[in-house]
Amino acid sequence: MGLAEHRLARVVAVDRDQLLVMDDSGEFRAKLAGRFLHITEQSMDFPCVGDWVCVQYGGSDMFGIIHDVIPRKSVLRRKAAGDVVEYQMIASNIDTALIVQSCHFDFNVNRLERYLVMVRDGHVKPVVLLTKTDLVSPETLQQTMEKISDAGINTEVIALSSVTGEGVDDLREILEPGKTYCLLGSSGVGKSTLINRLMGGHILETKAVSGTGEGRHTTVRRELILLNNGAMLIDNPGMREFGILGAEEGMGGNFADIYALASKCKYGDCSHSSEPGCAVLSAIEGGTLHPAHYRNFIKLRSESEFHDLSQLEKRKKDKAFGRYIKSVKKDLGITRK
């Protein structure tokens, strides 16, 4: 049976060289066209979960063939692991990122700010979910909320428990049909349990929590799930550590209070470390800017600048090597066919 005309489908999951995609007829498997593989140079340009793709499909016994990726309206990406200075795609075409932290064992305001930088840099709206409220006292929960406020984080925060159901209805109210949401958080914070609660059944595998209340990792791949009300939710493997790359816009969105202060500094190139007339340092001394919030700003800004510079140097080296290869081919009389 020959291939039919192109369809528009959405990537549900990615398993190495195979993809699971979905259109109005259901889910089916797909592979990348040879031409797409040949012309695509950067890993971030390959399809990821949430992408809309153009597919040719010929029947239930055949793989669909993906010919192109529709331009993304939003992205979630991070620096690739290791010494490689490039982006790794997490998901795309996300309306809201649900940043999940357990208020019992996992809560870390610095990590939360790191997530927020990544989310805002990708033009995605953030919402913070504080899970496992059944394991902490009201006083501890209030202290956690105050830490978020002290850090200058003004995004919506929903505190909930997948065990008691407290706060789950508040989450359901923001999950709109036709919109796409993405769960982000460390392993064991209750993402899969939360999805099961939203779905009203045991849909995803979960494991018993440890004696400290810490959950155990179960999600092994990114996957787009259609909720009962028509909203789409992407579950992600846990991410505790991830690098920031090229996140200037995200920095400005998450540290808007510091950038506003920086505009009042005496020197335009103020590093906010020791210069006289620094409005940022003055705010810390005056008690209007939390020192921990400032320290995390300096850390993330330095990390982003370092990786940006490394990426620029890598591009220069790649271009220089490309010119060298061309010159060698010319000297050897090798022509492109």
C-alpha positions in Angstrom: 0.0 0.0 0.0 1.5 3.4 -1.0 1.9 6.3 1.4 -1.0 8.6 1.7 -0.9 12.4 1.8 0.7 14.3 4.6 -1.1 14.5 8.0 -0.6 16.8 10.9 0.2 14.8 14.1 1.6 15.5 17.5 4.5 13.6 19.1 3.4 11.7 22.1 6.6 9.9 23.0 10.2 9.4 21.6 12.0 6.1 21.8 15.4 6.4 20.1 14.7 6.3 16.4 11.0 5.6 16.8 8.3 8.0 17.7 4.7 7.6 18.9 2.5 10.2 17.3 -1.2 11.0 17.5 -3.8 12.6 15.2 -7.6 12.6 15.1 -7.6 9.0 14.1 -5.5 7.8 17.1 -1.9 6.9 17.9 0.6 5.3 15.5 4.3 4.7 15.2 6.5 6.9 13.0 10.1 7.3 11.8 12.1 10.2 10.5 12.4 10.6 6.7 15.9 10.1 5.3 16.0 13.6 3.9 15.1 15.1 7.3 17.9 13.1 9.0 20.3 14.3 6.3 19.6 18.0 6.5 19.1 18.3 10.3 22.4 19.2 12.0 21.5 20.2 15.6 19.9 17.7 18.1 17.5 20.3 19.3 15.9 20.4 15.8 14.8 16.8 16.0 11.2 16.1 17.1 10.5 16.0 20.8 7.4 15.4 22.9 4.8 18.0 22.2 6.0 18.8 18.6 3.6 19.1 15.8 4.9 17.2 12.7 4.0 16.6 9.1 3.6 12.8 8.6 3.0 10.5 5.6 1.1 7.4 6.6 -0.1 4.4 4.6 -1.8 2.0 6.9 -2.0 0.3 10.2 0.9 -2.1 9.3 3.3 0.6 8.3 5.3 3.3 10.1 4.4 6.9 9.4 7.2 8.9 7.9 7.9 12.3 9.5 9.1 14.9 7.0 9.1 18.1 9.0 8.6 19.7 12.4 6.2 22.7 12.6 7.9 25.8 14.2 7.5 25.7 18.0 5.5 28.3 19.8 7.3 27.6 23.1 10.0 25.2 24.4 11.4 23.7 27.5 15.1 23.1 27.1 18.2 22.8 29.2 21.9 22.5 28.7 22.8 18.9 27.6 24.5 16.8 30.3 28.3 16.6 30.5 30.8 18.9 28.8 28.7 19.3 25.6 27.7 22.9 25.2 24.3 22.6 23.4 20.6 22.5 24.2 18.7 19.4 25.1 15.0 19.6 24.3 12.6 18.5 27.1 9.2 19.3 25.5 7.6 21.9 23.2 4.4 23.8 22.5 3.6 24.0 26.3 1.1 26.5 27.6 1.9 26.0 31.3 4.7 24.3 33.2 3.7 22.8 36.5 6.9 22.9 38.7 6.5 20.2 41.3 8.3 20.3 44.6 7.5 18.3 47.7 7.1 20.5 50.8 8.1 17.6 52.9 11.7 16.7 51.8 12.4 18.1 48.3 11.7 21.8 48.6 14.7 23.9 47.5 14.1 27.6 46.6 17.3 27.8 44.6 16.3 24.8 42.5 12.8 26.3 42.1 14.4 29.6 40.8 16.4 27.5 38.3 13.3 25.9 37.0 11.5 29.2 36.7 14.4 30.7 34.7 14.2 27.7 32.3 10.4 27.9 32.0 10.2 31.6 31.4 13.1 31.6 28.9 11.0 29.2 26.8 7.9 31.5 26.8 6.0 29.1 29.1 3.8 30.2 32.0 4.9 28.7 35.3 2.8 27.4 38.2 4.3 26.0 41.3 2.8 22.8 42.9 3.8 22.0 46.5 2.9 18.3 47.0 2.6 16.0 50.0 1.0 18.6 52.3 -0.4 15.7 54.3 3.2 15.0 55.6 3.9 18.4 57.0 2.3 20.7 59.6 0.4 23.9 58.6 3.3 25.8 60.2 5.9 24.1 58.0 3.7 24.7 54.9 3.4 28.4 55.8 7.2 28.7 56.3 7.7 27.2 52.8 5.3 29.7 51.3 7.2 32.5 53.0 10.5 31.2 51.5 8.9 31.5 48.1 7.7 35.0 48.8 11.1 36.1 50.2 12.7 35.0 46.9 10.6 37.4 45.0 8.7 34.6 43.3 5.2 35.9 42.4 3.9 33.1 40.3 0.8 31.1 41.3 1.4 28.4 44.0 -0.9 25.5 44.6 -0.4 23.4 47.7 -1.9 19.9 47.4 -1.9 16.3 48.6 -2.6 13.4 46.2 -3.4 11.2 49.3 -6.1 13.4 50.9 -7.1 15.2 47.7 -6.6 18.6 49.3 -5.8 21.2 46.6 -6.3 18.8 43.7 -9.5 20.5 42.7 -7.6 23.8 42.6 -5.2 22.2 40.1 -8.1 20.8 38.0 -9.6 24.3 37.7 -6.5 25.6 35.8 -6.3 22.6 33.5 -8.2 23.8 30.4 -9.3 21.5 27.5 -7.1 21.8 24.5 -4.2 23.3 26.5 -0.9 21.6 27.1 0.8 21.3 30.5 4.1 19.8 31.5 5.2 18.4 34.9 8.7 19.3 36.0 10.4 18.2 39.2 12.8 15.9 40.9 12.3 12.1 41.1 9.9 11.1 43.9 8.0 14.3 44.4 4.7 12.6 43.4 4.2 13.5 39.7 3.0 10.1 38.6 0.7 9.8 41.7 -0.7 13.2 40.9 -1.5 12.1 37.3 -3.3 9.0 38.6 -5.3 11.2 40.9 -6.3 13.5 38.1 -7.2 10.6 35.9 -9.2 8.9 38.6 -7.4 5.6 38.4 -4.1 3.7 38.4 -2.9 4.8 35.0 0.9 5.2 35.7 3.1 3.0 37.7 4.1 4.3 41.1 6.2 2.9 43.9 5.8 3.1 47.7 7.5 6.0 49.4 10.5 5.5 51.7 10.4 5.8 55.4 11.1 9.6 55.1 8.1 10.2 52.8 10.3 10.5 49.8 8.9 8.9 46.7 10.8 6.6 44.3 11.4 7.3 40.7 9.1 5.5 38.2 8.8 7.7 35.1 11.4 6.6 32.5 10.4 8.6 29.5 8.6 11.8 28.5 5.1 11.1 27.5 2.0 13.2 26.5 -1.2 12.1 28.3 -4.7 13.1 27.3 -6.6 13.9 30.5 -10.4 13.2 30.9 -11.3 16.8 30.4 -9.4 17.2 27.1 -6.3 18.9 28.6 -2.9 17.4 27.6 -0.3 16.7 30.2 3.4 15.8 29.6 5.0 13.7 32.3 8.8 13.9 32.7 11.5 11.8 34.3 12.9 13.5 37.4 15.3 16.4 37.0 17.3 17.4 40.1 20.3 19.0 38.4 20.3 20.7 35.0 22.4 23.5 33.5 21.2 26.9 32.3 22.3 27.9 28.8 21.3 31.1 26.8 18.7 32.0 29.4 18.9 35.8 29.4 15.2 36.3 28.9 14.4 33.8 31.6 16.7 35.5 34.0 15.0 38.8 33.4 11.6 37.3 34.0 12.5 35.5 37.2 14.8 38.2 38.7 12.8 41.2 37.6 13.2 42.8 41.1 17.0 42.7 40.8 17.1 43.9 37.2 14.9 46.9 38.3 17.3 47.7 41.1 20.3 47.3 38.7 18.9 50.1 36.5 19.5 52.5 39.4 23.2 51.6 39.9 25.7 54.3 39.6 27.6 52.5 36.9 26.0 51.0 33.8 28.3 48.0 33.8 27.9 47.3 37.5 28.6 43.7 38.4 26.7 44.1 41.7 29.6 42.6 43.7 31.6 45.5 45.2 31.1 48.7 43.3 30.2 51.9 45.1 26.7 53.2 44.3 25.4 49.7 43.6 21.6 49.8 44.2 21.4 46.0 44.5 24.0 45.8 47.3 22.2 48.8 49.0 18.9 46.9 48.9 20.6 43.9 50.6 22.1 46.1 53.3 18.7 47.8 53.8 16.9 44.5 54.2 14.6 44.9 51.1 16.4 42.2 49.1 16.9 38.7 50.4 20.6 37.7 50.4 19.9 34.2 49.2 17.8 35.5 46.3 20.7 37.7 45.3 23.3 34.9 45.6 21.3 32.6 43.4 20.9 35.4 40.8 24.7 35.8 40.7 25.2 32.1 40.5 22.7 31.5 37.6 23.9 34.6 35.7 27.5 33.5 35.9 26.6 29.9 34.8 24.6 31.2 31.9 27.3 33.6 30.7 29.9 30.9 31.0 27.9 28.4 28.9 27.0 31.1 26.4 30.7 31.9 25.9 31.6 28.2 25.6 28.8 27.8 23.0 30.1 30.8 21.0 33.7 29.4 21.1 32.4 26.0 20.0 30.6 27.6 17.0 33.8 29.4 16.0 35.8 26.2 16.2 33.2 24.3 14.1 33.2 27.0 11.4 37.0 27.1 11.3 37.1 23.3 11.0 34.5 23.4 8.3 36.6 25.9 6.3 39.7 23.6 6.9 37.8 20.6 5.5 36.8 22.6 2.4 40.4 23.7 1.8 41.6 20.1 2.1 39.0 18.9 -0.4 40.0 21.6 -2.8 43.7 20.7 -2.5 42.9 17.0 -3.1 40.7 17.8 -6.0 37.6 16.4 -4.3 34.4 17.9 -5.7 30.9 17.6 -4.3 28.5 15.6 -6.4 
